[in-house]
Amino acid sequence: MRAQMAEKWAQLVITYDAATKLHNLYLNGVLIETDDFHLWPDGDKVQSATDLVFNALSGQIGPNFVLGFASDPSTIFWADTDFGNYANPDANHFKGMLDDVKIWHRALTDTEITLMYNSEK
C-alpha cells in the first residue's frame, strides 16, 4: 500500500505471520516495528483469530470497507466519543490518499518487501 503523507508518497506494509505470531510494520521497505502476539494472555481471542468475515449487517458498522477504523463515516458507531467522531479534527483519522492497496493471504518476507519497494520507486 502506498499512502500520501505530508505531500510525499510512502510504501506501508503490515504483515502478520500466524506461525511466529509476529506482526511487522515496514515503511519504505524498512522494518520499523514488530509486535509479538505471544505476549497476549493465554486464551485471548486475538491469538486465534482466523477466517474473519466482514459483517456490515451487524447494525453498527457501515457497508463501506475502511482501513484503520472499525466503521465507515455513514454510521454512528462511536460517534459520541472524540475518537469515533469523524468530524472531530483531533481524532487523528488518516486524511491522506491510498493507492495500490494489496492484500496477501500470507506474510511477505523481508526480501519480498524490499524488492517490492525498490521496484516501485
Biopython code that builds the backbone (N, CA, C, O; Angstrom):
import numpy as np
from Bio.PDB.StructureBuilder import StructureBuilder

atoms = [
    (1, "MET", "N", (0.860, -1.162, 0.000)),
    (1, "MET", "CA", (0.000, 0.000, 0.000)),
    (1, "MET", "C", (0.905, 1.223, 0.000)),
    (1, "MET", "O", (1.909, 1.272, 0.711)),
    (2, "ARG", "N", (0.535, 2.200, -0.802)),
    (2, "ARG", "CA", (1.233, 3.480, -0.757)),
    (2, "ARG", "C", (0.273, 4.485, -0.152)),
    (2, "ARG", "O", (-0.912, 4.501, -0.485)),
    (3, "ALA", "N", (0.775, 5.311, 0.721)),
    (3, "ALA", "CA", (-0.047, 6.328, 1.367)),
    (3, "ALA", "C", (0.610, 7.681, 1.178)),
    (3, "ALA", "O", (1.833, 7.804, 1.244)),
    (4, "GLN", "N", (-0.212, 8.698, 0.942)),
    (4, "GLN", "CA", (0.340, 10.033, 0.806)),
    (4, "GLN", "C", (0.419, 10.654, 2.193)),
    (4, "GLN", "O", (-0.599, 10.843, 2.860)),
    (5, "MET", "N", (1.636, 10.969, 2.618)),
    (5, "MET", "CA", (1.870, 11.519, 3.947)),
    (5, "MET", "C", (2.710, 12.775, 3.787)),
    (5, "MET", "O", (3.792, 12.729, 3.202)),
    (6, "ALA", "N", (2.228, 13.882, 4.297)),
    (6, "ALA", "CA", (2.950, 15.155, 4.239)),
    (6, "ALA", "C", (3.428, 15.444, 2.818)),
    (6, "ALA", "O", (4.588, 15.792, 2.597)),
    (7, "GLU", "N", (2.523, 15.293, 1.871)),
    (7, "GLU", "CA", (2.792, 15.594, 0.466)),
    (7, "GLU", "C", (3.824, 14.671, -0.173)),
    (7, "GLU", "O", (4.372, 15.004, -1.224)),
    (8, "LYS", "N", (4.102, 13.517, 0.438)),
    (8, "LYS", "CA", (5.014, 12.541, -0.140)),
    (8, "LYS", "C", (4.352, 11.177, -0.089)),
    (8, "LYS", "O", (3.619, 10.861, 0.848)),
    (9, "TRP", "N", (4.620, 10.371, -1.110)),
    (9, "TRP", "CA", (4.112, 9.016, -1.110)),
    (9, "TRP", "C", (5.051, 8.125, -0.320)),
    (9, "TRP", "O", (6.269, 8.292, -0.373)),
    (10, "ALA", "N", (4.489, 7.187, 0.405)),
    (10, "ALA", "CA", (5.284, 6.229, 1.171)),
    (10, "ALA", "C", (4.682, 4.846, 0.982)),
    (10, "ALA", "O", (3.476, 4.705, 0.782)),
    (11, "GLN", "N", (5.524, 3.837, 1.046)),
    (11, "GLN", "CA", (5.042, 2.467, 0.991)),
    (11, "GLN", "C", (4.913, 1.951, 2.424)),
    (11, "GLN", "O", (5.883, 1.961, 3.182)),
    (12, "LEU", "N", (3.715, 1.502, 2.788)),
    (12, "LEU", "CA", (3.468, 0.893, 4.096)),
    (12, "LEU", "C", (3.116, -0.568, 3.882)),
    (12, "LEU", "O", (2.278, -0.892, 3.039)),
    (13, "VAL", "N", (3.750, -1.449, 4.638)),
    (13, "VAL", "CA", (3.439, -2.872, 4.567)),
    (13, "VAL", "C", (3.252, -3.358, 5.997)),
    (13, "VAL", "O", (4.089, -3.110, 6.864)),
    (14, "ILE", "N", (2.156, -4.043, 6.228)),
    (14, "ILE", "CA", (1.873, -4.638, 7.532)),
    (14, "ILE", "C", (1.723, -6.134, 7.312)),
    (14, "ILE", "O", (0.956, -6.565, 6.451)),
    (15, "THR", "N", (2.455, -6.925, 8.088)),
    (15, "THR", "CA", (2.349, -8.374, 7.970)),
    (15, "THR", "C", (1.991, -8.976, 9.318)),
    (15, "THR", "O", (2.272, -8.403, 10.371)),
    (16, "TYR", "N", (1.368, -10.137, 9.263)),
    (16, "TYR", "CA", (1.160, -10.943, 10.455)),
    (16, "TYR", "C", (1.422, -12.383, 10.068)),
    (16, "TYR", "O", (0.787, -12.909, 9.154)),
    (17, "ASP", "N", (2.344, -13.016, 10.749)),
    (17, "ASP", "CA", (2.701, -14.406, 10.485)),
    (17, "ASP", "C", (2.110, -15.255, 11.612)),
    (17, "ASP", "O", (2.562, -15.180, 12.755)),
    (18, "ALA", "N", (1.107, -16.056, 11.286)),
    (18, "ALA", "CA", (0.421, -16.852, 12.309)),
    (18, "ALA", "C", (1.356, -17.881, 12.938)),
    (18, "ALA", "O", (1.198, -18.212, 14.112)),
    (19, "ALA", "N", (2.321, -18.390, 12.184)),
    (19, "ALA", "CA", (3.230, -19.403, 12.724)),
    (19, "ALA", "C", (4.133, -18.821, 13.807)),
    (19, "ALA", "O", (4.388, -19.472, 14.820)),
    (20, "THR", "N", (4.612, -17.607, 13.600)),
    (20, "THR", "CA", (5.510, -16.983, 14.579)),
    (20, "THR", "C", (4.777, -16.043, 15.526)),
    (20, "THR", "O", (5.331, -15.622, 16.542)),
    (21, "LYS", "N", (3.531, -15.713, 15.196)),
    (21, "LYS", "CA", (2.704, -14.756, 15.934)),
    (21, "LYS", "C", (3.354, -13.372, 16.001)),
    (21, "LYS", "O", (3.243, -12.667, 17.004)),
    (22, "LEU", "N", (4.038, -12.997, 14.908)),
    (22, "LEU", "CA", (4.681, -11.695, 14.835)),
    (22, "LEU", "C", (3.971, -10.795, 13.829)),
    (22, "LEU", "O", (3.618, -11.220, 12.729)),
    (23, "HIS", "N", (3.775, -9.564, 14.226)),
    (23, "HIS", "CA", (3.188, -8.515, 13.380)),
    (23, "HIS", "C", (4.315, -7.533, 13.086)),
    (23, "HIS", "O", (4.971, -7.050, 14.008)),
    (24, "ASN", "N", (4.544, -7.235, 11.820)),
    (24, "ASN", "CA", (5.609, -6.313, 11.436)),
    (24, "ASN", "C", (5.042, -5.148, 10.655)),
    (24, "ASN", "O", (4.083, -5.302, 9.899)),
    (25, "LEU", "N", (5.637, -3.987, 10.839)),
    (25, "LEU", "CA", (5.269, -2.782, 10.108)),
    (25, "LEU", "C", (6.514, -2.262, 9.410)),
    (25, "LEU", "O", (7.549, -2.039, 10.039)),
    (26, "TYR", "N", (6.399, -2.071, 8.088)),
    (26, "TYR", "CA", (7.501, -1.591, 7.277)),
    (26, "TYR", "C", (7.120, -0.241, 6.682)),
    (26, "TYR", "O", (5.971, -0.028, 6.295)),
    (27, "LEU", "N", (8.078, 0.661, 6.613)),
    (27, "LEU", "CA", (7.908, 1.948, 5.956)),
    (27, "LEU", "C", (9.013, 2.074, 4.918)),
    (27, "LEU", "O", (10.200, 2.060, 5.244)),
    (28, "ASN", "N", (8.599, 2.199, 3.665)),
    (28, "ASN", "CA", (9.554, 2.303, 2.556)),
    (28, "ASN", "C", (10.592, 1.190, 2.577)),
    (28, "ASN", "O", (11.787, 1.431, 2.408)),
    (29, "GLY", "N", (10.109, -0.045, 2.790)),
    (29, "GLY", "CA", (10.973, -1.220, 2.747)),
    (29, "GLY", "C", (11.782, -1.489, 3.986)),
    (29, "GLY", "O", (12.546, -2.454, 4.021)),
    (30, "VAL", "N", (11.639, -0.657, 5.018)),
    (30, "VAL", "CA", (12.430, -0.813, 6.232)),
    (30, "VAL", "C", (11.515, -1.212, 7.394)),
    (30, "VAL", "O", (10.500, -0.561, 7.642)),
    (31, "LEU", "N", (11.876, -2.273, 8.094)),
    (31, "LEU", "CA", (11.118, -2.706, 9.270)),
    (31, "LEU", "C", (11.243, -1.657, 10.364)),
    (31, "LEU", "O", (12.348, -1.339, 10.805)),
    (32, "ILE", "N", (10.101, -1.115, 10.805)),
    (32, "ILE", "CA", (10.150, -0.078, 11.848)),
    (32, "ILE", "C", (9.470, -0.503, 13.144)),
    (32, "ILE", "O", (9.628, 0.166, 14.165)),
    (33, "GLU", "N", (8.713, -1.609, 13.124)),
    (33, "GLU", "CA", (8.036, -2.036, 14.351)),
    (33, "GLU", "C", (7.703, -3.516, 14.268)),
    (33, "GLU", "O", (7.315, -4.014, 13.211)),
    (34, "THR", "N", (7.855, -4.214, 15.377)),
    (34, "THR", "CA", (7.444, -5.614, 15.494)),
    (34, "THR", "C", (6.658, -5.773, 16.781)),
    (34, "THR", "O", (7.072, -5.289, 17.834)),
    (35, "ASP", "N", (5.537, -6.444, 16.695)),
    (35, "ASP", "CA", (4.732, -6.762, 17.875)),
    (35, "ASP", "C", (4.657, -8.279, 17.989)),
    (35, "ASP", "O", (4.386, -8.972, 17.008)),
    (36, "ASP", "N", (4.896, -8.785, 19.184)),
    (36, "ASP", "CA", (4.888, -10.214, 19.449)),
    (36, "ASP", "C", (3.558, -10.583, 20.102)),
    (36, "ASP", "O", (3.312, -10.239, 21.258)),
    (37, "PHE", "N", (2.710, -11.276, 19.365)),
    (37, "PHE", "CA", (1.398, -11.637, 19.886)),
    (37, "PHE", "C", (1.457, -12.811, 20.865)),
    (37, "PHE", "O", (0.428, -13.200, 21.419)),
    (38, "HIS", "N", (2.658, -13.386, 21.089)),
    (38, "HIS", "CA", (2.822, -14.361, 22.167)),
    (38, "HIS", "C", (2.611, -13.688, 23.517)),
    (38, "HIS", "O", (2.298, -14.348, 24.508)),
    (39, "LEU", "N", (2.785, -12.374, 23.546)),
    (39, "LEU", "CA", (2.687, -11.641, 24.802)),
    (39, "LEU", "C", (1.244, -11.436, 25.255)),
    (39, "LEU", "O", (1.005, -11.025, 26.391)),
    (40, "TRP", "N", (0.282, -11.718, 24.380)),
    (40, "TRP", "CA", (-1.120, -11.594, 24.776)),
    (40, "TRP", "C", (-1.450, -12.706, 25.759)),
    (40, "TRP", "O", (-0.867, -13.786, 25.668)),
    (41, "PRO", "N", (-2.360, -12.481, 26.689)),
    (41, "PRO", "CA", (-2.711, -13.515, 27.682)),
    (41, "PRO", "C", (-3.226, -14.796, 27.014)),
    (41, "PRO", "O", (-3.909, -14.748, 25.991)),
    (42, "ASP", "N", (-2.888, -15.926, 27.608)),
    (42, "ASP", "CA", (-3.382, -17.209, 27.096)),
    (42, "ASP", "C", (-4.897, -17.185, 27.011)),
    (42, "ASP", "O", (-5.575, -16.711, 27.922)),
    (43, "GLY", "N", (-5.414, -17.694, 25.921)),
    (43, "GLY", "CA", (-6.850, -17.756, 25.718)),
    (43, "GLY", "C", (-7.462, -16.509, 25.115)),
    (43, "GLY", "O", (-8.643, -16.516, 24.768)),
    (44, "ASP", "N", (-6.688, -15.429, 24.979)),
    (44, "ASP", "CA", (-7.218, -14.200, 24.382)),
    (44, "ASP", "C", (-7.560, -14.468, 22.923)),
    (44, "ASP", "O", (-6.772, -15.079, 22.200)),
    (45, "LYS", "N", (-8.723, -14.016, 22.491)),
    (45, "LYS", "CA", (-9.194, -14.312, 21.135)),
    (45, "LYS", "C", (-8.280, -13.745, 20.053)),
    (45, "LYS", "O", (-8.321, -14.224, 18.919)),
    (46, "VAL", "N", (-7.456, -12.741, 20.360)),
    (46, "VAL", "CA", (-6.570, -12.166, 19.351)),
    (46, "VAL", "C", (-5.502, -13.184, 18.920)),
    (46, "VAL", "O", (-4.945, -13.067, 17.829)),
    (47, "GLN", "N", (-5.216, -14.178, 19.768)),
    (47, "GLN", "CA", (-4.222, -15.190, 19.425)),
    (47, "GLN", "C", (-4.739, -16.212, 18.421)),
    (47, "GLN", "O", (-3.944, -16.890, 17.771)),
    (48, "SER", "N", (-6.036, -16.332, 18.285)),
    (48, "SER", "CA", (-6.566, -17.393, 17.436)),
    (48, "SER", "C", (-7.542, -16.899, 16.375)),
    (48, "SER", "O", (-8.305, -17.696, 15.828)),
    (49, "ALA", "N", (-7.535, -15.617, 16.075)),
    (49, "ALA", "CA", (-8.459, -15.093, 15.074)),
    (49, "ALA", "C", (-8.102, -15.629, 13.697)),
    (49, "ALA", "O", (-7.020, -15.356, 13.179)),
    (50, "THR", "N", (-9.014, -16.395, 13.106)),
    (50, "THR", "CA", (-8.825, -16.930, 11.759)),
    (50, "THR", "C", (-10.138, -16.832, 11.011)),
    (50, "THR", "O", (-11.210, -16.775, 11.614)),
    (51, "ASP", "N", (-10.044, -16.813, 9.699)),
    (51, "ASP", "CA", (-11.227, -16.818, 8.836)),
    (51, "ASP", "C", (-12.242, -15.758, 9.238)),
    (51, "ASP", "O", (-13.437, -16.039, 9.329)),
    (52, "LEU", "N", (-11.769, -14.544, 9.476)),
    (52, "LEU", "CA", (-12.667, -13.458, 9.850)),
    (52, "LEU", "C", (-13.525, -13.054, 8.658)),
    (52, "LEU", "O", (-13.057, -13.057, 7.519)),
    (53, "VAL", "N", (-14.756, -12.714, 8.915)),
    (53, "VAL", "CA", (-15.691, -12.315, 7.875)),
    (53, "VAL", "C", (-16.257, -10.946, 8.226)),
    (53, "VAL", "O", (-16.710, -10.726, 9.349)),
    (54, "PHE", "N", (-16.232, -10.043, 7.282)),
    (54, "PHE", "CA", (-16.788, -8.710, 7.475)),
    (54, "PHE", "C", (-18.306, -8.799, 7.423)),
    (54, "PHE", "O", (-18.865, -9.320, 6.458)),
    (55, "ASN", "N", (-18.979, -8.293, 8.461)),
    (55, "ASN", "CA", (-20.428, -8.357, 8.531)),
    (55, "ASN", "C", (-20.987, -6.956, 8.674)),
    (55, "ASN", "O", (-21.142, -6.455, 9.787)),
    (56, "ALA", "N", (-21.291, -6.323, 7.551)),
    (56, "ALA", "CA", (-21.818, -4.955, 7.571)),
    (56, "ALA", "C", (-23.234, -4.907, 8.115)),
    (56, "ALA", "O", (-23.734, -3.825, 8.423)),
    (57, "LEU", "N", (-23.887, -6.043, 8.240)),
    (57, "LEU", "CA", (-25.268, -6.059, 8.698)),
    (57, "LEU", "C", (-25.371, -6.103, 10.223)),
    (57, "LEU", "O", (-26.459, -6.297, 10.765)),
    (58, "SER", "N", (-24.255, -5.925, 10.908)),
    (58, "SER", "CA", (-24.277, -6.008, 12.368)),
    (58, "SER", "C", (-25.054, -4.863, 13.006)),
    (58, "SER", "O", (-25.370, -4.922, 14.195)),
    (59, "GLY", "N", (-25.369, -3.813, 12.231)),
    (59, "GLY", "CA", (-26.163, -2.715, 12.749)),
    (59, "GLY", "C", (-25.360, -1.539, 13.251)),
    (59, "GLY", "O", (-25.904, -0.451, 13.439)),
    (60, "GLN", "N", (-24.071, -1.741, 13.473)),
    (60, "GLN", "CA", (-23.262, -0.650, 13.996)),
    (60, "GLN", "C", (-22.238, -0.137, 13.002)),
    (60, "GLN", "O", (-21.879, 1.040, 13.033)),
    (61, "ILE", "N", (-21.769, -0.995, 12.129)),
    (61, "ILE", "CA", (-20.763, -0.566, 11.168)),
    (61, "ILE", "C", (-21.389, -0.426, 9.799)),
    (61, "ILE", "O", (-22.380, -1.089, 9.493)),
    (62, "GLY", "N", (-20.825, 0.424, 8.982)),
    (62, "GLY", "CA", (-21.388, 0.673, 7.658)),
    (62, "GLY", "C", (-20.935, -0.349, 6.633)),
    (62, "GLY", "O", (-20.090, -1.194, 6.929)),
    (63, "PRO", "N", (-21.486, -0.281, 5.434)),
    (63, "PRO", "CA", (-21.180, -1.257, 4.392)),
    (63, "PRO", "C", (-19.883, -0.980, 3.640)),
    (63, "PRO", "O", (-19.470, -1.798, 2.819)),
    (64, "ASN", "N", (-19.229, 0.158, 3.899)),
    (64, "ASN", "CA", (-18.025, 0.508, 3.162)),
    (64, "ASN", "C", (-16.778, 0.007, 3.877)),
    (64, "ASN", "O", (-16.670, 0.101, 5.100)),
    (65, "PHE", "N", (-15.839, -0.526, 3.104)),
    (65, "PHE", "CA", (-14.578, -1.011, 3.655)),
    (65, "PHE", "C", (-13.751, 0.180, 4.115)),
    (65, "PHE", "O", (-13.592, 1.149, 3.373)),
    (66, "VAL", "N", (-13.227, 0.116, 5.326)),
    (66, "VAL", "CA", (-12.460, 1.219, 5.900)),
    (66, "VAL", "C", (-11.143, 0.666, 6.425)),
    (66, "VAL", "O", (-11.127, -0.346, 7.125)),
    (67, "LEU", "N", (-10.041, 1.325, 6.090)),
    (67, "LEU", "CA", (-8.745, 0.938, 6.643)),
    (67, "LEU", "C", (-8.476, 1.754, 7.896)),
    (67, "LEU", "O", (-8.591, 2.979, 7.878)),
    (68, "GLY", "N", (-8.123, 1.088, 8.970)),
    (68, "GLY", "CA", (-7.713, 1.781, 10.179)),
    (68, "GLY", "C", (-8.827, 2.225, 11.098)),
    (68, "GLY", "O", (-8.576, 2.967, 12.048)),
    (69, "PHE", "N", (-10.051, 1.794, 10.844)),
    (69, "PHE", "CA", (-11.145, 2.169, 11.730)),
    (69, "PHE", "C", (-12.207, 1.081, 11.675)),
    (69, "PHE", "O", (-12.276, 0.330, 10.703)),
    (70, "ALA", "N", (-13.021, 0.993, 12.695)),
    (70, "ALA", "CA", (-13.995, -0.088, 12.802)),
    (70, "ALA", "C", (-15.261, 0.146, 11.990)),
    (70, "ALA", "O", (-15.998, -0.803, 11.722)),
    (71, "SER", "N", (-15.529, 1.370, 11.598)),
    (71, "SER", "CA", (-16.762, 1.651, 10.858)),
    (71, "SER", "C", (-16.504, 2.730, 9.826)),
    (71, "SER", "O", (-15.472, 3.401, 9.855)),
    (72, "ASP", "N", (-17.446, 2.892, 8.919)),
    (72, "ASP", "CA", (-17.274, 3.948, 7.925)),
    (72, "ASP", "C", (-18.046, 5.194, 8.359)),
    (72, "ASP", "O", (-18.860, 5.123, 9.280)),
    (73, "PRO", "N", (-17.800, 6.341, 7.705)),
    (73, "PRO", "CA", (-18.407, 7.602, 8.151)),
    (73, "PRO", "C", (-19.932, 7.658, 8.066)),
    (73, "PRO", "O", (-20.542, 8.588, 8.594)),
    (74, "SER", "N", (-20.554, 6.680, 7.411)),
    (74, "SER", "CA", (-22.011, 6.709, 7.290)),
    (74, "SER", "C", (-22.710, 6.237, 8.563)),
    (74, "SER", "O", (-23.938, 6.289, 8.640)),
    (75, "THR", "N", (-21.959, 5.779, 9.558)),
    (75, "THR", "CA", (-22.563, 5.214, 10.762)),
    (75, "THR", "C", (-22.395, 6.144, 11.968)),
    (75, "THR", "O", (-21.729, 7.177, 11.904)),
    (76, "ILE", "N", (-23.019, 5.735, 13.052)),
    (76, "ILE", "CA", (-22.864, 6.491, 14.297)),
    (76, "ILE", "C", (-22.058, 5.705, 15.319)),
    (76, "ILE", "O", (-22.004, 6.078, 16.491)),
    (77, "PHE", "N", (-21.429, 4.615, 14.879)),
    (77, "PHE", "CA", (-20.608, 3.777, 15.758)),
    (77, "PHE", "C", (-19.524, 4.629, 16.397)),
    (77, "PHE", "O", (-18.706, 5.193, 15.669)),
    (78, "TRP", "N", (-19.475, 4.750, 17.680)),
    (78, "TRP", "CA", (-18.531, 5.542, 18.457)),
    (78, "TRP", "C", (-18.617, 7.037, 18.164)),
    (78, "TRP", "O", (-17.689, 7.770, 18.502)),
    (79, "ALA", "N", (-19.688, 7.509, 17.552)),
    (79, "ALA", "CA", (-19.813, 8.934, 17.212)),
    (79, "ALA", "C", (-19.896, 9.810, 18.455)),
    (79, "ALA", "O", (-19.634, 11.011, 18.390)),
    (80, "ASP", "N", (-20.258, 9.215, 19.577)),
    (80, "ASP", "CA", (-20.361, 10.001, 20.810)),
    (80, "ASP", "C", (-19.022, 10.119, 21.540)),
    (80, "ASP", "O", (-18.960, 10.676, 22.636)),
    (81, "THR", "N", (-17.957, 9.598, 20.940)),
    (81, "THR", "CA", (-16.624, 9.724, 21.529)),
    (81, "THR", "C", (-15.776, 10.638, 20.657)),
    (81, "THR", "O", (-16.044, 10.788, 19.464)),
    (82, "ASP", "N", (-14.766, 11.242, 21.241)),
    (82, "ASP", "CA", (-13.861, 12.081, 20.457)),
    (82, "ASP", "C", (-13.159, 11.268, 19.386)),
    (82, "ASP", "O", (-12.972, 11.748, 18.267)),
    (83, "PHE", "N", (-12.762, 10.030, 19.715)),
    (83, "PHE", "CA", (-12.043, 9.202, 18.755)),
    (83, "PHE", "C", (-12.913, 8.802, 17.567)),
    (83, "PHE", "O", (-12.462, 8.828, 16.422)),
    (84, "GLY", "N", (-14.147, 8.437, 17.844)),
    (84, "GLY", "CA", (-15.003, 7.910, 16.797)),
    (84, "GLY", "C", (-15.717, 8.939, 15.962)),
    (84, "GLY", "O", (-16.320, 8.592, 14.946)),
    (85, "ASN", "N", (-15.672, 10.172, 16.349)),
    (85, "ASN", "CA", (-16.387, 11.221, 15.620)),
    (85, "ASN", "C", (-15.542, 11.674, 14.431)),
    (85, "ASN", "O", (-14.511, 12.322, 14.608)),
    (86, "TYR", "N", (-15.981, 11.334, 13.223)),
    (86, "TYR", "CA", (-15.225, 11.686, 12.020)),
    (86, "TYR", "C", (-15.089, 13.201, 11.845)),
    (86, "TYR", "O", (-14.133, 13.674, 11.229)),
    (87, "ALA", "N", (-16.039, 13.954, 12.384)),
    (87, "ALA", "CA", (-15.993, 15.404, 12.234)),
    (87, "ALA", "C", (-14.994, 16.061, 13.183)),
    (87, "ALA", "O", (-14.670, 17.237, 13.018)),
    (88, "ASN", "N", (-14.507, 15.324, 14.167)),
    (88, "ASN", "CA", (-13.574, 15.869, 15.141)),
    (88, "ASN", "C", (-12.177, 15.943, 14.525)),
    (88, "ASN", "O", (-11.597, 14.903, 14.215)),
    (89, "PRO", "N", (-11.626, 17.135, 14.340)),
    (89, "PRO", "CA", (-10.305, 17.253, 13.717)),
    (89, "PRO", "C", (-9.181, 16.711, 14.586)),
    (89, "PRO", "O", (-8.076, 16.494, 14.088)),
    (90, "ASP", "N", (-9.430, 16.486, 15.870)),
    (90, "ASP", "CA", (-8.409, 15.957, 16.767)),
    (90, "ASP", "C", (-8.435, 14.430, 16.881)),
    (90, "ASP", "O", (-7.690, 13.858, 17.676)),
    (91, "ALA", "N", (-9.280, 13.773, 16.100)),
    (91, "ALA", "CA", (-9.428, 12.324, 16.211)),
    (91, "ALA", "C", (-8.282, 11.557, 15.552)),
    (91, "ALA", "O", (-8.196, 10.337, 15.695)),
    (92, "ASN", "N", (-7.409, 12.250, 14.836)),
    (92, "ASN", "CA", (-6.242, 11.634, 14.197)),
    (92, "ASN", "C", (-6.597, 10.572, 13.174)),
    (92, "ASN", "O", (-5.858, 9.602, 13.012)),
    (93, "HIS", "N", (-7.698, 10.735, 12.490)),
    (93, "HIS", "CA", (-8.022, 9.827, 11.389)),
    (93, "HIS", "C", (-7.102, 10.127, 10.224)),
    (93, "HIS", "O", (-6.721, 11.279, 10.013)),
    (94, "PHE", "N", (-6.744, 9.116, 9.473)),
    (94, "PHE", "CA", (-5.886, 9.307, 8.309)),
    (94, "PHE", "C", (-6.629, 10.151, 7.286)),
    (94, "PHE", "O", (-7.733, 9.801, 6.870)),
    (95, "LYS", "N", (-6.032, 11.248, 6.885)),
    (95, "LYS", "CA", (-6.692, 12.162, 5.960)),
    (95, "LYS", "C", (-5.933, 12.259, 4.638)),
    (95, "LYS", "O", (-6.054, 13.253, 3.921)),
    (96, "GLY", "N", (-5.170, 11.249, 4.323)),
    (96, "GLY", "CA", (-4.408, 11.235, 3.080)),
    (96, "GLY", "C", (-5.098, 10.397, 2.027)),
    (96, "GLY", "O", (-6.288, 10.098, 2.125)),
    (97, "MET", "N", (-4.338, 10.027, 1.029)),
    (97, "MET", "CA", (-4.856, 9.194, -0.048)),
    (97, "MET", "C", (-4.119, 7.862, -0.039)),
    (97, "MET", "O", (-2.949, 7.792, 0.341)),
    (98, "LEU", "N", (-4.807, 6.810, -0.456)),
    (98, "LEU", "CA", (-4.206, 5.484, -0.585)),
    (98, "LEU", "C", (-4.248, 5.091, -2.055)),
    (98, "LEU", "O", (-5.188, 5.420, -2.779)),
    (99, "ASP", "N", (-3.217, 4.385, -2.474)),
    (99, "ASP", "CA", (-3.142, 3.940, -3.855)),
    (99, "ASP", "C", (-2.496, 2.562, -3.867)),
    (99, "ASP", "O", (-1.610, 2.275, -3.062)),
    (100, "ASP", "N", (-2.936, 1.733, -4.763)),
    (100, "ASP", "CA", (-2.307, 0.435, -4.981)),
    (100, "ASP", "C", (-2.336, -0.427, -3.724)),
    (100, "ASP", "O", (-1.311, -0.977, -3.323)),
    (101, "VAL", "N", (-3.496, -0.545, -3.107)),
    (101, "VAL", "CA", (-3.662, -1.375, -1.909)),
    (101, "VAL", "C", (-3.688, -2.841, -2.329)),
    (101, "VAL", "O", (-4.415, -3.218, -3.249)),
    (102, "LYS", "N", (-2.896, -3.657, -1.656)),
    (102, "LYS", "CA", (-2.822, -5.094, -1.952)),
    (102, "LYS", "C", (-3.029, -5.870, -0.659)),
    (102, "LYS", "O", (-2.530, -5.474, 0.394)),
    (103, "ILE", "N", (-3.752, -6.954, -0.737)),
    (103, "ILE", "CA", (-3.942, -7.839, 0.410)),
    (103, "ILE", "C", (-3.436, -9.218, 0.001)),
    (103, "ILE", "O", (-3.885, -9.791, -0.992)),
    (104, "TRP", "N", (-2.506, -9.731, 0.773)),
    (104, "TRP", "CA", (-1.915, -11.040, 0.509)),
    (104, "TRP", "C", (-2.459, -12.028, 1.532)),
    (104, "TRP", "O", (-2.826, -11.642, 2.642)),
    (105, "HIS", "N", (-2.508, -13.289, 1.161)),
    (105, "HIS", "CA", (-3.007, -14.326, 2.061)),
    (105, "HIS", "C", (-1.877, -15.074, 2.757)),
    (105, "HIS", "O", (-2.027, -16.223, 3.172)),
    (106, "ARG", "N", (-0.743, -14.390, 2.874)),
    (106, "ARG", "CA", (0.396, -14.925, 3.608)),
    (106, "ARG", "C", (1.281, -13.753, 4.003)),
    (106, "ARG", "O", (1.178, -12.665, 3.437)),
    (107, "ALA", "N", (2.140, -13.982, 4.967)),
    (107, "ALA", "CA", (3.070, -12.931, 5.382)),
    (107, "ALA", "C", (4.210, -12.857, 4.374)),
    (107, "ALA", "O", (4.851, -13.868, 4.086)),
    (108, "LEU", "N", (4.463, -11.680, 3.842)),
    (108, "LEU", "CA", (5.583, -11.498, 2.924)),
    (108, "LEU", "C", (6.889, -11.498, 3.711)),
    (108, "LEU", "O", (6.918, -11.143, 4.889)),
    (109, "THR", "N", (7.959, -11.900, 3.047)),
    (109, "THR", "CA", (9.269, -11.914, 3.700)),
    (109, "THR", "C", (9.905, -10.527, 3.618)),
    (109, "THR", "O", (9.475, -9.682, 2.832)),
    (110, "ASP", "N", (10.932, -10.302, 4.436)),
    (110, "ASP", "CA", (11.673, -9.044, 4.378)),
    (110, "ASP", "C", (12.194, -8.791, 2.971)),
    (110, "ASP", "O", (12.125, -7.671, 2.464)),
    (111, "THR", "N", (12.718, -9.844, 2.344)),
    (111, "THR", "CA", (13.272, -9.713, 0.996)),
    (111, "THR", "C", (12.200, -9.311, -0.002)),
    (111, "THR", "O", (12.433, -8.430, -0.830)),
    (112, "GLU", "N", (11.032, -9.937, 0.058)),
    (112, "GLU", "CA", (9.945, -9.593, -0.859)),
    (112, "GLU", "C", (9.506, -8.142, -0.689)),
    (112, "GLU", "O", (9.245, -7.451, -1.674)),
    (113, "ILE", "N", (9.425, -7.684, 0.542)),
    (113, "ILE", "CA", (9.006, -6.312, 0.812)),
    (113, "ILE", "C", (10.035, -5.322, 0.268)),
    (113, "ILE", "O", (9.675, -4.315, -0.341)),
    (114, "THR", "N", (11.301, -5.610, 0.489)),
    (114, "THR", "CA", (12.356, -4.742, -0.039)),
    (114, "THR", "C", (12.332, -4.728, -1.567)),
    (114, "THR", "O", (12.445, -3.663, -2.174)),
    (115, "LEU", "N", (12.187, -5.889, -2.190)),
    (115, "LEU", "CA", (12.114, -5.950, -3.659)),
    (115, "LEU", "C", (10.923, -5.161, -4.195)),
    (115, "LEU", "O", (11.048, -4.439, -5.184)),
    (116, "MET", "N", (9.769, -5.296, -3.543)),
    (116, "MET", "CA", (8.592, -4.536, -3.979)),
    (116, "MET", "C", (8.844, -3.040, -3.871)),
    (116, "MET", "O", (8.532, -2.290, -4.796)),
    (117, "TYR", "N", (9.405, -2.600, -2.754)),
    (117, "TYR", "CA", (9.667, -1.183, -2.569)),
    (117, "TYR", "C", (10.629, -0.671, -3.639)),
    (117, "TYR", "O", (10.373, 0.355, -4.269)),
    (118, "ASN", "N", (11.729, -1.382, -3.843)),
    (118, "ASN", "CA", (12.731, -0.942, -4.822)),
    (118, "ASN", "C", (12.193, -0.944, -6.249)),
    (118, "ASN", "O", (12.594, -0.111, -7.062)),
    (119, "SER", "N", (11.286, -1.873, -6.561)),
    (119, "SER", "CA", (10.741, -1.931, -7.928)),
    (119, "SER", "C", (9.674, -0.880, -8.183)),
    (119, "SER", "O", (9.342, -0.604, -9.335)),
    (120, "GLU", "N", (9.130, -0.285, -7.118)),
    (120, "GLU", "CA", (8.049, 0.690, -7.278)),
    (120, "GLU", "C", (8.484, 2.123, -7.032)),
    (120, "GLU", "O", (7.648, 3.027, -7.033)),
    (121, "LYS", "N", (9.761, 2.349, -6.825)),
    (121, "LYS", "CA", (10.253, 3.721, -6.574)),
    (121, "LYS", "C", (10.028, 4.591, -7.789)),
    (121, "LYS", "O", (10.373, 5.773, -7.775)),
]
sb = StructureBuilder()
sb.init_structure("model")
sb.init_model(0)
sb.init_chain("A")
sb.init_seg("    ")
for serial, (resi, resn, name, xyz) in enumerate(atoms, 1):
    if name == "N":
        sb.init_residue(resn, " ", resi, " ")
    sb.init_atom(name, np.array(xyz, "f"), 0.0, 1.0, " ", f" {name:<3s}", serial, name[0])
structure = sb.get_structure()
